[in-house]
């Protein structure tokens, strides 16, 4: 029976400035450029990713959902023969937001993969990356909880760019032995086979996407390797990680507050919706809020109260039933109870002076 040992795992607690569940702008830029080439209107792309293309600066963090959202539209419109492979083929190695430097300087493929996994959250801290080994094989795998959203396309792009990077640095030793994909192909099979030049397995049982190398290949040492340059590259990655960690808790909280308000404006008042909008899991969102002395539920209450205040300021005669609908309450009785609890005012007084009273905010 073969045993598997986990070598490295991305340090999930070290988040990027911006939010938990972020991705470097680099891969989103690659996908946006591909979408433009396929004829998708610029304004639609910007609407899907939530930021103008002119504001996409390499290395800046974006919500992790930006890429999958755009890819879902690419799939729906049938753009390209195999869009994930086509994006992977054209993306520059800067796709990895600086992590590629350590891989390019690594003495072995295994050392390069270890560096990538160790600092993977500098590129994307919503994905889980791992490196596992048996006596014969080394397996790099990534897993993102939202892969159903884009049929796993973003994961396929990450794997495709990594294969190109490994080939460019380690030549024949960088060629994978096998590729494992969670979903059926997002394009013609021959496109996958031609690109990876290795057996491609679809419908793998777990939700991870994997590249498998023969252990002997990834442990083969490069000639004329500069150990000092590799150590320096790792030190620079560690410094980047430390800088991005500072202040991240407050930034994550502000992103969560923003997500709650955006969801409320759209008529959604659940913890799950707000967490997803912020690029977080539900438990992560609750932890982010608790560190600031509140809860996601209380943030949603504040958003409801804001909507009510704005509406009665516009039109004090808005019916209780309409106010209930605007703020997501099942009926006017629940609305009245909430207003009394939040402000100490009955609804009739709240209409006259919505900012009076105690709010508990």
C-alpha contacts under 8 A as a table, 3 or more apart, distances in Angstrom:
res1	aa1	res2	aa2	distance
2	X	134	X	6.62
2	X	135	X	7.56
3	X	134	X	5.96
3	X	135	X	7.88
4	X	132	X	6.31
4	X	133	X	5.42
4	X	134	X	4.94
5	X	132	X	5.59
5	X	133	X	5.48
5	X	134	X	6.77
6	X	9	X	7.50
6	X	130	X	7.27
6	X	131	X	6.08
6	X	132	X	4.52
6	X	133	X	6.68
7	X	114	X	7.64
7	X	130	X	7.53
7	X	131	X	5.50
7	X	132	X	5.64
7	X	133	X	7.23
8	X	114	X	6.39
8	X	117	X	6.46
8	X	118	X	6.32
8	X	130	X	5.88
8	X	131	X	5.61
8	X	132	X	7.64
9	X	117	X	6.08
9	X	118	X	6.25
9	X	128	X	7.56
9	X	129	X	6.00
9	X	130	X	4.68
9	X	131	X	6.80
10	X	117	X	5.42
10	X	118	X	5.12
10	X	119	X	6.45
10	X	120	X	5.88
10	X	121	X	6.51
10	X	128	X	6.27
10	X	129	X	5.58
10	X	130	X	6.66
11	X	14	X	6.03
11	X	118	X	6.82
11	X	119	X	7.47
11	X	121	X	7.04
12	X	15	X	6.86
12	X	121	X	6.98
12	X	125	X	6.61
12	X	128	X	7.70
14	X	121	X	7.32
14	X	241	X	7.37
14	X	245	X	5.86
15	X	19	X	7.26
15	X	20	X	5.95
15	X	121	X	6.89
15	X	122	X	7.90
15	X	125	X	6.38
15	X	244	X	7.21
15	X	245	X	5.99
15	X	248	X	6.57
16	X	19	X	6.45
16	X	20	X	6.95
16	X	22	X	6.88
16	X	61	X	7.15
16	X	121	X	7.41
16	X	122	X	6.69
16	X	125	X	7.20
16	X	244	X	5.42
16	X	245	X	6.31
16	X	248	X	6.43
17	X	61	X	7.19
17	X	244	X	5.59
17	X	245	X	6.86
17	X	246	X	7.93
17	X	247	X	7.12
17	X	248	X	4.83
17	X	251	X	6.19
17	X	252	X	7.33
18	X	22	X	7.13
18	X	61	X	6.22
18	X	62	X	7.35
18	X	248	X	6.92
18	X	251	X	5.47
18	X	252	X	5.90
18	X	255	X	6.87
19	X	22	X	5.95
19	X	63	X	7.20
19	X	248	X	7.36
19	X	251	X	6.34
19	X	252	X	4.24
19	X	253	X	7.74
19	X	255	X	6.02
19	X	256	X	7.82
19	X	278	X	6.95
19	X	279	X	7.12
19	X	280	X	7.93
20	X	125	X	6.86
20	X	126	X	7.07
20	X	252	X	6.18
20	X	278	X	7.52
20	X	279	X	6.19
20	X	280	X	5.66
20	X	284	X	7.93
21	X	63	X	6.37
21	X	64	X	5.11
21	X	124	X	7.26
21	X	125	X	5.36
21	X	126	X	4.18
21	X	127	X	7.91
21	X	278	X	7.53
21	X	279	X	4.58
21	X	280	X	5.51
22	X	61	X	5.79
22	X	62	X	5.38
22	X	63	X	4.67
22	X	64	X	4.28
22	X	65	X	7.93
22	X	124	X	5.70
22	X	125	X	5.67
22	X	126	X	6.13
22	X	279	X	6.81
23	X	27	X	7.90
23	X	61	X	5.44
23	X	62	X	5.36
23	X	63	X	6.27
23	X	64	X	5.02
23	X	123	X	5.83
23	X	124	X	4.22
23	X	125	X	6.62
23	X	126	X	7.43
24	X	27	X	6.70
24	X	28	X	7.59
24	X	58	X	7.17
24	X	59	X	5.13
24	X	60	X	5.55
24	X	61	X	4.63
24	X	62	X	6.15
24	X	96	X	7.81
24	X	97	X	6.47
24	X	122	X	7.55
24	X	123	X	5.27
24	X	124	X	6.28
25	X	28	X	5.24
25	X	29	X	6.07
25	X	56	X	6.14
25	X	57	X	6.50
25	X	58	X	5.40
25	X	59	X	5.58
25	X	60	X	5.36
25	X	61	X	5.74
25	X	62	X	5.92
26	X	29	X	5.15
26	X	30	X	6.47
26	X	57	X	7.79
26	X	58	X	5.14
26	X	59	X	6.16
26	X	60	X	7.97
26	X	94	X	6.91
26	X	95	X	4.96
26	X	96	X	7.14
26	X	97	X	6.38
27	X	30	X	5.02
27	X	31	X	6.31
27	X	67	X	7.62
27	X	91	X	7.66
27	X	95	X	5.17
27	X	96	X	7.53
28	X	31	X	5.08
28	X	32	X	5.96
28	X	66	X	7.16
28	X	67	X	5.54
29	X	32	X	5.02
29	X	33	X	6.11
29	X	53	X	7.78
29	X	56	X	6.91
29	X	58	X	7.95
30	X	33	X	5.30
30	X	34	X	6.31
30	X	87	X	6.81
30	X	90	X	7.81
30	X	91	X	5.68
30	X	95	X	7.55
31	X	34	X	5.04
31	X	35	X	6.16
31	X	67	X	7.33
31	X	70	X	7.83
31	X	71	X	7.74
31	X	87	X	6.29
32	X	35	X	5.04
32	X	36	X	6.22
32	X	45	X	6.77
32	X	53	X	7.96
32	X	70	X	7.85
33	X	36	X	5.09
33	X	37	X	6.27
34	X	37	X	5.10
34	X	38	X	6.31
34	X	87	X	6.43
35	X	38	X	5.05
35	X	39	X	6.48
35	X	40	X	5.48
35	X	45	X	7.64
35	X	74	X	7.11
35	X	79	X	7.84
36	X	39	X	5.17
36	X	40	X	5.18
36	X	41	X	6.65
36	X	42	X	6.66
37	X	40	X	7.46
38	X	79	X	6.23
38	X	80	X	7.08
40	X	44	X	7.06
40	X	45	X	7.03
41	X	44	X	5.40
41	X	45	X	6.52
42	X	45	X	5.17
42	X	46	X	6.25
43	X	46	X	5.09
43	X	47	X	6.08
44	X	47	X	5.02
44	X	48	X	6.22
45	X	48	X	5.18
45	X	49	X	6.33
45	X	70	X	6.89
46	X	49	X	5.37
46	X	50	X	5.70
46	X	51	X	5.41
46	X	52	X	5.12
46	X	53	X	6.41
47	X	50	X	5.16
47	X	51	X	6.99
47	X	52	X	7.99
48	X	66	X	7.10
48	X	69	X	6.27
48	X	70	X	5.81
49	X	66	X	4.63
49	X	67	X	7.06
49	X	69	X	6.87
49	X	70	X	6.48
50	X	66	X	7.34
51	X	55	X	6.73
51	X	56	X	7.39
52	X	55	X	5.37
52	X	56	X	6.90
53	X	56	X	5.24
54	X	57	X	7.75
56	X	60	X	7.33
57	X	60	X	5.74
58	X	97	X	7.32
59	X	97	X	5.56
62	X	66	X	6.92
63	X	66	X	5.60
63	X	278	X	6.96
63	X	279	X	5.83
64	X	67	X	6.78
64	X	68	X	7.85
64	X	124	X	7.39
64	X	126	X	6.43
64	X	279	X	5.74
65	X	68	X	5.41
65	X	69	X	5.93
65	X	277	X	7.93
65	X	279	X	6.37
66	X	69	X	5.30
66	X	70	X	6.42
67	X	70	X	5.31
67	X	71	X	6.10
67	X	154	X	6.85
68	X	71	X	4.92
68	X	72	X	5.94
68	X	147	X	7.96
68	X	149	X	6.44
68	X	150	X	5.11
68	X	153	X	7.47
68	X	154	X	6.35
69	X	72	X	5.26
69	X	73	X	6.71
69	X	149	X	7.46
69	X	150	X	7.00
70	X	73	X	5.29
70	X	74	X	6.35
71	X	74	X	4.83
71	X	75	X	6.19
71	X	150	X	5.79
71	X	153	X	6.88
71	X	154	X	7.49
72	X	75	X	5.22
72	X	76	X	6.16
72	X	149	X	6.68
72	X	150	X	4.67
72	X	151	X	7.66
73	X	76	X	4.91
73	X	77	X	6.11
74	X	77	X	5.35
74	X	78	X	6.15
74	X	79	X	5.49
74	X	83	X	7.66
75	X	78	X	4.99
75	X	79	X	6.39
75	X	83	X	7.75
75	X	150	X	7.77
75	X	186	X	7.86
76	X	79	X	7.96
78	X	81	X	7.97
79	X	83	X	6.82
80	X	83	X	5.19
80	X	86	X	7.64
81	X	86	X	7.96
81	X	187	X	5.47
81	X	188	X	6.58
81	X	191	X	7.94
82	X	85	X	5.58
82	X	86	X	6.09
82	X	186	X	5.83
82	X	187	X	3.95
82	X	188	X	6.24
82	X	191	X	6.59
82	X	192	X	7.95
83	X	86	X	4.94
83	X	87	X	6.07
83	X	153	X	7.93
83	X	186	X	7.22
83	X	187	X	7.06
84	X	87	X	5.28
84	X	88	X	6.16
84	X	153	X	5.31
84	X	154	X	7.00
84	X	156	X	6.05
84	X	157	X	5.35
84	X	186	X	7.27
85	X	88	X	4.97
85	X	89	X	6.02
85	X	156	X	7.20
85	X	157	X	6.38
85	X	160	X	6.71
85	X	191	X	7.27
85	X	192	X	6.88
85	X	195	X	7.29
86	X	89	X	5.10
86	X	90	X	6.47
87	X	90	X	5.35
87	X	91	X	5.96
87	X	157	X	6.56
88	X	91	X	5.42
88	X	156	X	7.85
88	X	157	X	4.79
88	X	158	X	7.22
88	X	160	X	5.11
88	X	161	X	5.11
89	X	160	X	7.16
89	X	161	X	6.96
89	X	164	X	7.93
89	X	195	X	7.99
91	X	95	X	6.40
91	X	161	X	6.95
92	X	95	X	5.67
93	X	96	X	6.27
93	X	100	X	6.42
93	X	161	X	6.99
93	X	165	X	6.78
94	X	97	X	5.20
94	X	98	X	6.05
94	X	99	X	8.00
94	X	100	X	6.84
95	X	98	X	7.97
95	X	161	X	7.82
96	X	99	X	5.39
96	X	100	X	5.95
96	X	123	X	5.79
97	X	100	X	7.40
97	X	122	X	7.50
97	X	123	X	5.80
98	X	101	X	5.82
99	X	102	X	5.83
99	X	103	X	7.00
99	X	115	X	7.93
99	X	116	X	6.21
99	X	119	X	7.43
99	X	120	X	7.67
99	X	122	X	7.90
99	X	123	X	7.48
99	X	237	X	7.59
100	X	103	X	5.08
100	X	104	X	6.12
100	X	116	X	7.69
100	X	165	X	7.60
101	X	104	X	5.14
101	X	105	X	6.35
101	X	233	X	6.87
102	X	105	X	5.17
102	X	106	X	5.96
102	X	112	X	6.35
102	X	115	X	6.58
102	X	116	X	7.50
102	X	230	X	6.25
102	X	233	X	5.54
102	X	234	X	6.48
103	X	106	X	5.15
103	X	109	X	7.62
103	X	111	X	7.63
103	X	112	X	4.16
103	X	113	X	6.89
103	X	115	X	7.00
103	X	116	X	7.01
103	X	166	X	7.77
103	X	169	X	7.88
104	X	112	X	7.37
104	X	165	X	7.90
104	X	169	X	5.86
105	X	112	X	7.71
105	X	225	X	7.54
105	X	226	X	7.32
105	X	229	X	6.81
105	X	230	X	5.15
105	X	233	X	7.83
106	X	109	X	6.90
106	X	111	X	5.76
106	X	112	X	5.01
106	X	225	X	7.76
106	X	227	X	8.00
106	X	230	X	5.88
107	X	111	X	6.55
107	X	112	X	7.52
107	X	221	X	5.64
107	X	222	X	5.57
107	X	225	X	5.85
107	X	226	X	7.79
107	X	227	X	7.33
107	X	230	X	7.86
108	X	111	X	5.21
108	X	112	X	6.37
108	X	170	X	7.81
108	X	218	X	5.98
108	X	219	X	5.54
108	X	220	X	5.87
108	X	221	X	5.02
108	X	222	X	6.24
109	X	112	X	5.05
109	X	113	X	6.17
109	X	166	X	7.24
109	X	170	X	6.80
109	X	173	X	7.63
109	X	174	X	6.82
109	X	217	X	7.62
109	X	218	X	4.32
109	X	219	X	6.29
109	X	220	X	7.41
110	X	113	X	5.12
110	X	114	X	6.10
110	X	138	X	7.92
110	X	218	X	4.99
110	X	219	X	5.83
111	X	114	X	5.02
111	X	115	X	6.21
112	X	115	X	5.19
112	X	116	X	6.25
113	X	116	X	5.01
113	X	117	X	6.19
113	X	131	X	7.40
113	X	140	X	7.39
114	X	117	X	5.22
114	X	118	X	6.02
114	X	131	X	6.94
115	X	118	X	5.12
115	X	119	X	6.32
115	X	234	X	7.35
116	X	119	X	5.55
116	X	120	X	5.48
117	X	120	X	4.90
117	X	129	X	5.67
117	X	130	X	6.09
117	X	131	X	7.04
119	X	122	X	5.78
119	X	123	X	7.73
119	X	237	X	7.04
119	X	238	X	7.89
119	X	241	X	7.63
120	X	123	X	5.46
120	X	124	X	6.25
120	X	125	X	7.04
120	X	129	X	6.88
121	X	124	X	4.68
121	X	125	X	4.03
121	X	126	X	7.56
121	X	127	X	7.68
122	X	125	X	6.79
122	X	240	X	7.94
122	X	241	X	6.75
124	X	127	X	6.00
125	X	128	X	7.35
126	X	144	X	6.53
126	X	279	X	7.70
126	X	280	X	7.93
127	X	142	X	6.41
127	X	143	X	5.58
127	X	144	X	4.69
127	X	145	X	7.75
128	X	142	X	5.46
128	X	143	X	5.15
128	X	144	X	6.39
129	X	140	X	7.37
129	X	141	X	5.74
129	X	142	X	4.44
129	X	143	X	6.62
130	X	140	X	5.89
130	X	141	X	5.41
130	X	142	X	6.50
131	X	138	X	7.10
131	X	139	X	5.66
131	X	140	X	4.68
131	X	141	X	6.50
132	X	138	X	5.90
132	X	139	X	5.18
132	X	140	X	6.63
133	X	136	X	7.60
133	X	137	X	5.78
133	X	138	X	4.49
133	X	139	X	6.11
133	X	215	X	7.85
134	X	137	X	5.31
134	X	138	X	6.55
135	X	215	X	7.46
136	X	214	X	6.13
136	X	215	X	5.39
136	X	216	X	7.54
137	X	212	X	6.60
137	X	213	X	5.69
137	X	214	X	4.58
137	X	215	X	4.56
137	X	216	X	7.97
138	X	212	X	5.78
138	X	213	X	5.25
138	X	214	X	6.19
138	X	215	X	5.28
138	X	218	X	7.65
139	X	210	X	6.48
139	X	211	X	5.73
139	X	212	X	4.44
139	X	213	X	6.34
140	X	210	X	5.57
140	X	211	X	5.29
140	X	212	X	6.45
141	X	208	X	6.06
141	X	209	X	5.39
141	X	210	X	4.19
141	X	211	X	6.39
142	X	155	X	7.17
142	X	208	X	5.47
142	X	209	X	5.38
142	X	210	X	6.58
143	X	147	X	7.99
143	X	155	X	7.66
143	X	207	X	6.34
143	X	208	X	4.52
143	X	209	X	6.35
144	X	147	X	5.74
144	X	155	X	7.72
144	X	207	X	7.97
144	X	208	X	7.61
146	X	149	X	5.65
146	X	150	X	7.87
147	X	150	X	5.91
147	X	151	X	5.77
147	X	152	X	4.63
147	X	153	X	7.78
147	X	154	X	7.96
147	X	155	X	7.73
148	X	151	X	4.88
148	X	152	X	6.33
149	X	152	X	7.45
150	X	153	X	5.71
150	X	154	X	7.26
151	X	183	X	6.36
151	X	186	X	7.48
152	X	155	X	5.40
152	X	156	X	6.39
152	X	182	X	7.26
152	X	183	X	6.57
153	X	156	X	5.02
153	X	157	X	6.31
153	X	186	X	7.34
154	X	157	X	5.13
154	X	158	X	6.40
155	X	158	X	5.17
155	X	159	X	6.32
155	X	209	X	6.77
156	X	159	X	5.12
156	X	160	X	6.02
156	X	181	X	7.72
156	X	209	X	7.52
157	X	160	X	4.95
157	X	161	X	6.12
158	X	161	X	5.42
158	X	162	X	6.18
159	X	162	X	5.10
159	X	163	X	6.18
159	X	209	X	7.88
159	X	210	X	7.70
159	X	211	X	7.17
160	X	163	X	5.20
160	X	164	X	6.43
160	X	196	X	7.44
161	X	164	X	5.13
161	X	165	X	6.20
162	X	165	X	4.95
162	X	166	X	6.08
163	X	166	X	5.15
163	X	167	X	6.11
163	X	174	X	7.23
163	X	175	X	7.05
163	X	176	X	7.37
163	X	196	X	7.46
164	X	167	X	5.19
164	X	168	X	6.16
165	X	168	X	5.18
165	X	169	X	6.37
166	X	169	X	5.30
166	X	170	X	5.71
166	X	171	X	7.21
166	X	174	X	4.67
166	X	175	X	7.17
167	X	170	X	5.40
167	X	171	X	4.59
167	X	172	X	6.62
167	X	173	X	7.36
167	X	174	X	4.52
167	X	175	X	5.86
168	X	171	X	5.70
168	X	174	X	7.72
169	X	174	X	7.28
170	X	173	X	5.31
170	X	174	X	4.84
170	X	222	X	7.50
171	X	174	X	5.40
171	X	175	X	7.12
172	X	175	X	5.47
173	X	217	X	4.78
173	X	218	X	6.21
173	X	220	X	7.42
174	X	213	X	7.89
174	X	217	X	7.25
174	X	218	X	6.98
175	X	198	X	7.96
175	X	213	X	7.31
176	X	179	X	7.16
176	X	196	X	7.83
176	X	198	X	6.55
176	X	211	X	6.35
176	X	212	X	5.65
176	X	213	X	4.69
176	X	214	X	7.46
177	X	198	X	6.03
177	X	199	X	7.27
177	X	211	X	7.75
177	X	212	X	5.55
177	X	213	X	4.88
177	X	214	X	6.21
178	X	198	X	5.53
178	X	199	X	5.14
178	X	200	X	6.18
178	X	201	X	7.72
178	X	211	X	6.16
178	X	212	X	5.11
178	X	213	X	6.93
179	X	196	X	7.69
179	X	198	X	6.80
179	X	199	X	6.20
179	X	200	X	4.72
179	X	201	X	6.12
179	X	209	X	7.98
179	X	210	X	5.95
179	X	211	X	4.88
179	X	212	X	6.28
180	X	200	X	5.95
180	X	201	X	4.83
180	X	202	X	6.21
180	X	204	X	6.41
180	X	209	X	5.71
180	X	210	X	4.99
180	X	211	X	6.45
181	X	184	X	7.40
181	X	200	X	7.40
181	X	201	X	6.00
181	X	202	X	4.84
181	X	203	X	6.31
181	X	204	X	5.95
181	X	208	X	7.43
181	X	209	X	5.05
181	X	210	X	6.77
182	X	202	X	5.95
182	X	203	X	4.88
182	X	204	X	4.92
182	X	205	X	6.99
182	X	206	X	6.98
182	X	207	X	5.71
182	X	208	X	6.49
182	X	209	X	6.10
183	X	202	X	5.98
183	X	203	X	5.19
183	X	204	X	7.50
184	X	202	X	5.32
184	X	203	X	5.88
185	X	188	X	6.91
185	X	189	X	6.55
185	X	192	X	7.94
185	X	202	X	6.98
187	X	191	X	7.22
188	X	191	X	5.63
188	X	192	X	7.27
189	X	192	X	5.39
189	X	193	X	6.41
190	X	193	X	4.97
190	X	194	X	5.84
191	X	194	X	5.23
191	X	195	X	6.07
192	X	195	X	5.18
192	X	196	X	6.04
192	X	197	X	7.97
192	X	200	X	7.31
193	X	196	X	5.53
193	X	197	X	5.44
193	X	198	X	6.49
193	X	199	X	7.00
193	X	200	X	6.74
194	X	197	X	5.42
196	X	199	X	7.86
196	X	200	X	7.79
201	X	204	X	6.82
204	X	207	X	7.48
213	X	217	X	6.95
213	X	218	X	6.82
214	X	217	X	5.44
214	X	218	X	6.80
215	X	218	X	5.44
215	X	219	X	6.19
216	X	219	X	5.37
216	X	220	X	6.35
217	X	220	X	5.43
222	X	225	X	5.94
226	X	229	X	5.54
226	X	230	X	6.62
227	X	230	X	5.21
227	X	231	X	6.25
228	X	231	X	5.16
228	X	232	X	6.13
229	X	232	X	5.05
229	X	233	X	6.21
230	X	233	X	5.07
230	X	234	X	6.37
231	X	234	X	5.17
231	X	235	X	6.24
232	X	235	X	5.01
232	X	236	X	6.25
233	X	236	X	5.15
233	X	237	X	6.37
234	X	237	X	5.10
234	X	238	X	6.29
235	X	238	X	5.05
235	X	239	X	6.28
236	X	239	X	5.05
236	X	240	X	6.23
237	X	240	X	5.06
237	X	241	X	6.18
238	X	241	X	5.05
238	X	242	X	6.26
239	X	242	X	5.10
239	X	243	X	6.22
240	X	243	X	5.17
240	X	244	X	6.16
241	X	244	X	5.28
241	X	245	X	6.15
242	X	245	X	5.19
242	X	246	X	6.67
243	X	246	X	5.59
244	X	247	X	7.56
244	X	248	X	6.92
245	X	248	X	5.45
247	X	250	X	5.87
247	X	251	X	6.54
248	X	251	X	4.99
248	X	252	X	5.95
249	X	252	X	5.13
249	X	253	X	6.25
249	X	288	X	6.90
249	X	291	X	7.96
250	X	253	X	5.05
250	X	254	X	6.23
250	X	292	X	7.96
251	X	254	X	5.16
251	X	255	X	6.20
252	X	255	X	5.07
252	X	256	X	6.21
252	X	288	X	6.83
253	X	256	X	4.98
253	X	257	X	6.23
253	X	288	X	5.82
253	X	289	X	6.28
253	X	292	X	7.51
254	X	257	X	5.05
254	X	258	X	6.21
255	X	258	X	5.05
255	X	259	X	6.16
255	X	278	X	6.20
256	X	259	X	5.00
256	X	260	X	6.19
256	X	274	X	7.19
256	X	275	X	7.07
256	X	278	X	5.45
256	X	285	X	7.16
256	X	289	X	7.97
257	X	260	X	5.18
257	X	261	X	6.36
257	X	299	X	6.79
258	X	261	X	5.21
258	X	262	X	6.18
258	X	278	X	7.93
259	X	262	X	5.09
259	X	263	X	6.10
259	X	274	X	5.49
259	X	275	X	7.44
259	X	277	X	5.53
259	X	278	X	5.35
260	X	263	X	5.23
260	X	264	X	6.13
260	X	269	X	7.69
260	X	274	X	4.95
260	X	275	X	7.95
260	X	277	X	7.92
260	X	299	X	6.89
260	X	300	X	6.18
260	X	303	X	7.03
261	X	264	X	5.00
261	X	265	X	6.18
261	X	300	X	7.66
261	X	303	X	5.69
262	X	265	X	5.17
262	X	266	X	6.50
263	X	266	X	5.07
263	X	267	X	6.29
263	X	268	X	5.02
263	X	269	X	6.65
263	X	273	X	7.00
263	X	274	X	6.19
263	X	277	X	7.59
264	X	267	X	4.94
264	X	268	X	5.11
264	X	269	X	5.72
264	X	300	X	7.55
264	X	303	X	6.33
264	X	304	X	6.97
264	X	307	X	7.99
264	X	327	X	7.67
265	X	268	X	7.48
265	X	307	X	7.74
267	X	326	X	7.06
267	X	327	X	7.36
267	X	328	X	6.64
268	X	273	X	6.81
268	X	328	X	7.43
269	X	273	X	7.19
269	X	274	X	7.51
269	X	300	X	6.33
269	X	328	X	6.69
270	X	273	X	5.34
270	X	274	X	6.40
270	X	300	X	7.70
271	X	274	X	5.24
271	X	275	X	6.03
271	X	282	X	6.69
271	X	296	X	6.27
271	X	297	X	6.79
271	X	300	X	7.90
272	X	275	X	5.19
272	X	276	X	6.11
272	X	281	X	7.68
272	X	282	X	5.76
273	X	276	X	5.24
273	X	277	X	6.17
274	X	277	X	5.12
274	X	278	X	6.28
275	X	278	X	5.10
275	X	279	X	6.23
275	X	280	X	4.96
275	X	281	X	5.78
275	X	282	X	5.52
275	X	285	X	5.69
276	X	279	X	4.95
276	X	280	X	5.52
276	X	281	X	6.52
276	X	282	X	7.71
277	X	280	X	7.52
280	X	284	X	5.98
280	X	285	X	5.95
281	X	284	X	5.20
281	X	285	X	6.19
282	X	285	X	5.17
282	X	286	X	6.36
283	X	286	X	5.12
283	X	287	X	6.27
284	X	287	X	5.08
284	X	288	X	6.16
285	X	288	X	5.09
285	X	289	X	6.25
285	X	296	X	6.98
286	X	289	X	5.15
286	X	290	X	6.02
286	X	295	X	5.94
286	X	296	X	5.88
287	X	290	X	5.00
287	X	291	X	6.20
288	X	291	X	5.46
288	X	292	X	6.98
289	X	292	X	5.33
289	X	293	X	6.57
289	X	294	X	5.29
289	X	295	X	4.92
289	X	296	X	6.07
290	X	293	X	4.90
290	X	294	X	5.04
290	X	295	X	5.57
291	X	294	X	7.47
294	X	298	X	6.53
294	X	299	X	7.56
295	X	298	X	5.27
295	X	299	X	6.44
296	X	299	X	4.99
296	X	300	X	6.24
297	X	300	X	5.10
297	X	301	X	6.31
298	X	301	X	4.89
298	X	302	X	6.28
299	X	302	X	5.11
299	X	303	X	6.32
300	X	303	X	4.98
300	X	304	X	6.22
301	X	304	X	5.07
301	X	305	X	6.19
302	X	305	X	5.04
302	X	306	X	6.11
302	X	361	X	7.07
303	X	306	X	5.01
303	X	307	X	6.32
304	X	307	X	5.18
304	X	308	X	6.31
304	X	327	X	5.08
304	X	328	X	7.58
305	X	308	X	5.07
305	X	309	X	6.14
305	X	327	X	7.62
305	X	339	X	7.72
306	X	309	X	5.16
306	X	310	X	6.15
307	X	310	X	5.20
307	X	311	X	6.18
307	X	326	X	7.20
307	X	327	X	6.39
308	X	311	X	5.16
308	X	312	X	6.24
308	X	323	X	6.63
308	X	326	X	7.47
308	X	327	X	6.59
309	X	312	X	5.41
309	X	313	X	6.07
309	X	354	X	5.55
309	X	355	X	7.32
310	X	313	X	5.20
310	X	314	X	6.33
311	X	314	X	5.10
311	X	315	X	6.02
311	X	316	X	7.43
311	X	318	X	7.62
311	X	323	X	7.75
312	X	315	X	4.80
312	X	316	X	4.26
312	X	317	X	7.24
312	X	318	X	6.73
312	X	351	X	5.79
312	X	354	X	7.32
313	X	316	X	6.09
313	X	351	X	7.83
313	X	354	X	7.56
315	X	318	X	5.79
316	X	351	X	5.39
316	X	352	X	7.08
317	X	351	X	7.79
318	X	322	X	6.48
318	X	323	X	6.65
319	X	322	X	5.24
319	X	323	X	6.23
320	X	323	X	5.00
320	X	324	X	6.07
320	X	332	X	5.48
320	X	335	X	7.66
321	X	324	X	5.04
321	X	325	X	6.40
321	X	331	X	6.56
321	X	332	X	5.46
322	X	325	X	5.08
322	X	326	X	6.21
323	X	326	X	5.09
323	X	327	X	6.23
323	X	332	X	7.80
323	X	335	X	7.73
324	X	327	X	5.35
324	X	328	X	5.93
324	X	329	X	4.83
324	X	330	X	6.73
324	X	331	X	5.89
324	X	332	X	5.66
324	X	334	X	7.98
324	X	335	X	5.75
325	X	328	X	5.17
325	X	329	X	6.07
325	X	330	X	7.39
325	X	331	X	7.83
326	X	329	X	7.91
329	X	332	X	7.34
329	X	334	X	6.26
329	X	335	X	6.01
330	X	334	X	6.74
330	X	335	X	8.00
331	X	334	X	5.62
331	X	335	X	6.53
332	X	335	X	4.83
332	X	336	X	6.12
333	X	336	X	5.22
333	X	337	X	6.32
334	X	337	X	5.20
334	X	338	X	6.20
335	X	338	X	5.20
335	X	339	X	6.26
336	X	339	X	5.26
336	X	340	X	6.19
336	X	346	X	6.82
336	X	347	X	5.98
337	X	340	X	5.22
337	X	341	X	6.13
338	X	341	X	5.02
338	X	342	X	6.06
339	X	342	X	5.17
339	X	343	X	5.85
339	X	344	X	7.17
339	X	345	X	6.64
339	X	346	X	6.83
339	X	347	X	6.69
339	X	350	X	7.77
340	X	343	X	5.53
340	X	344	X	4.60
340	X	345	X	4.89
340	X	346	X	5.40
340	X	347	X	7.35
341	X	344	X	5.71
341	X	345	X	7.91
342	X	358	X	6.92
342	X	359	X	4.81
342	X	360	X	6.20
343	X	356	X	7.42
343	X	357	X	4.97
343	X	358	X	4.63
343	X	359	X	4.46
343	X	360	X	7.43
344	X	357	X	5.91
344	X	358	X	6.13
344	X	359	X	7.55
345	X	348	X	7.93
345	X	349	X	5.95
345	X	350	X	5.92
345	X	357	X	6.53
346	X	349	X	5.60
346	X	350	X	6.27
347	X	350	X	4.89
347	X	351	X	6.24
348	X	351	X	5.43
348	X	352	X	6.95
349	X	352	X	5.23
349	X	353	X	6.22
349	X	354	X	7.59
350	X	353	X	5.19
350	X	354	X	4.53
350	X	355	X	7.72
350	X	356	X	7.57
351	X	354	X	5.78
353	X	356	X	5.44
